[in-house]
Amino acid sequence: AYIITLSLEILLENQALVVYCANLNKFVGIGLMIYLFAFLLDKNMIKPNKFISSSCFFLYAYHMIPLTLLKKVFVILIPTLSNLMLVSIYLICPLLIISIGILLYYCLNKFVPTITSVLTGTR
């Protein structure tokens, strides 16, 4: 379902319906991820990681502005965008931003843990 909504979003790129497809895509993607991780945790196929779970709020609060900027930079730097390139950008950018966010959280937590705990609400 996620691939279908992603494909619809790309196909309807310059039309009015793209907003609805984008929102549906996010909704389906979030539902898919929740289901997938609930299933994997229930079957004991994965174990919760304390560091990753403690960085969740930081990643949530941090990700939107850098992700938007990174997508725009990729679109500007790559002049001719095929549908495959758009999907690649759509998938690679979040991975880069999450990786940078986890590294940033690790550094903040290591060097200024008091500020990190205030920023994330753990006090």
C-alpha positions in Angstrom: 0.0 0.0 0.0 2.9 2.4 0.8 4.5 1.8 -2.6 1.1 2.5 -4.3 0.6 5.8 -2.4 4.2 6.8 -3.1 3.7 6.1 -6.8 0.5 8.1 -6.9 2.2 11.0 -5.2 4.9 11.0 -7.9 2.5 10.5 -10.8 0.2 13.4 -9.6 3.2 15.7 -8.9 1.8 18.8 -10.6 -1.9 18.3 -9.9 -4.2 19.4 -7.1 -4.6 15.9 -5.8 -0.9 15.6 -4.9 -1.6 17.1 -1.4 -4.1 14.4 -0.6 -1.8 11.7 -1.9 1.1 13.0 0.1 -1.0 13.0 3.3 -2.3 9.6 2.6 1.2 8.4 1.9 2.4 9.7 5.3 -0.6 8.1 7.0 0.0 4.7 5.4 3.7 4.8 6.0 3.4 5.6 9.7 0.8 2.9 10.1 3.0 0.4 8.2 6.0 1.2 10.4 4.0 0.9 13.7 2.6 -2.4 12.5 6.0 -3.7 11.4 7.8 -2.8 14.7 4.9 -4.0 16.9 5.0 -7.4 15.0 8.8 -7.7 15.3 8.7 -6.8 19.0 5.9 -9.2 19.7 7.7 -12.0 18.1 11.0 -11.1 19.9 12.7 -10.7 16.6 14.1 -7.3 17.7 15.0 -6.0 21.2 14.3 -2.3 22.2 17.5 -0.2 22.1 17.6 2.1 25.1 19.7 4.8 23.3 17.5 4.8 20.3 14.3 5.0 22.4 15.7 7.9 24.4 16.6 9.8 21.3 13.1 9.5 19.7 11.7 12.8 20.8 14.9 14.6 19.8 14.7 13.1 16.4 11.1 14.0 16.1 11.7 17.6 17.1 14.8 17.9 14.9 14.0 16.2 11.6 11.6 18.4 9.7 13.6 21.5 8.9 16.9 19.7 7.9 14.9 17.1 5.9 13.0 19.7 3.9 16.3 21.6 3.2 18.1 18.5 2.2 15.4 17.5 -0.2 15.4 20.9 -1.8 19.2 20.9 -2.1 19.1 17.5 -3.8 16.4 18.7 -6.2 18.5 21.8 -7.0 21.8 20.0 -7.4 20.4 17.3 -9.7 19.1 19.1 -12.8 17.1 16.3 -14.5 15.0 14.3 -12.1 13.5 11.0 -13.3 10.9 9.2 -11.2 13.6 6.8 -9.9 15.7 9.8 -8.8 12.7 11.3 -7.0 12.0 8.0 -5.1 15.7 7.7 -4.3 15.8 11.2 -2.9 12.6 10.5 -1.0 14.2 7.4 0.6 17.8 8.5 1.1 17.2 11.9 2.6 15.4 10.6 5.8 18.1 8.1 6.3 20.8 10.8 6.2 18.8 13.1 8.5 18.1 10.3 11.0 21.8 9.3 11.0 22.9 12.9 11.5 20.2 13.3 14.3 21.4 10.3 16.2 25.0 11.4 15.9 24.0 14.9 17.1 22.0 13.4 20.0 24.9 11.2 21.0 27.3 14.1 21.0 24.9 16.4 22.9 24.2 13.6 25.4 27.9 12.9 25.9 29.2 16.5 26.2 26.3 18.4 27.6 23.9 15.9 29.2 22.1 18.5 31.3 21.1 20.6 28.2 20.1 17.4 26.3 17.8 16.3 29.1 16.2 19.7 29.2 15.7 19.7 25.4 14.2 16.2 25.4 12.1 16.7 28.5 13.7 14.0 30.7 15.1 16.4 33.3 
